[in-house]
């Protein structure tokens, strides 16, 4: 029996070749009714090819991120959108909602509402009894939740996606400590201390400095709360009273302010300076050789893993490992490899 071509098949059922091609090759852009008609006709005609599955509604996936204006979260939001667009509306509909990190009550209320209409949630949230309670509710309703960047250990989440923040802090300590003279003071600028991410980075950094570089004096951290004016005030006060600063480790925002203060005290390029994320400001600092190292979390990899793990669970029931499946490797950038 002669093999039926797509052109012959399209003519037989009275549909354009381009429309048939879009359906048989699963390209989208065809109404569900027309798609079903063409697929049924293809099966009835015994078309010798693998046919796509019948149209079904796309998965409804919501990403809850921080509304702060840091590069990391702005880029992360863009990466999620790009990946969802590439997957196509027929497989995934992505919803994004931004929340202030200081408003767990609002986020908890939103999670409760979303658990009634979403297939899965990916959330950036800090430890709060309200958030833990909502994750338990989501699990009871069969809605998997993946935590992103900041883990919620012991919660009813599907898994966590992110780097090892403690290891990132230790890495900063090894690099900075290994480049310092035999004595001097090191300043730590910590982000919001109520957030585990910054605590883990600081703890990892201090653990290395104390064990391997005991002659270096690590000053009490400057708790800037990620407020730029406060960073300027406290760092300026520290440098004015301490002429023996040889290193700076910044766990959060404020690299522009650090650069300005270093310029004011003629310390630009004279201290070992380590921070986090690769973006316009840190690129400039690396190019100017003001910054020694920045540790990047790789926003795209966060988004890729979170979406992949959610879809594998929804479509195949694949249960990810709590940490291994979502582990993101951080990347180190110096003045020699940041481009």
Beta strands, then each sheet from edge to edge (+ up, - down):
strand 1: 59-66
strand 2: 92-99
strand 3: 120-123
strand 4: 144-148
strand 5: 159-161
strand 6: 184-190
strand 7: 216-218
strand 8: 222-223
strand 9: 245-250
strand 10: 272-276
strand 11: 293-296
strand 12: 331-333
sheet 1: 2+ 1+ 3+ 4+ 5+
sheet 2: 7+ 6+ 8+
sheet 3: 7+ 6+ 9+ 10+ 11+ 12-
end
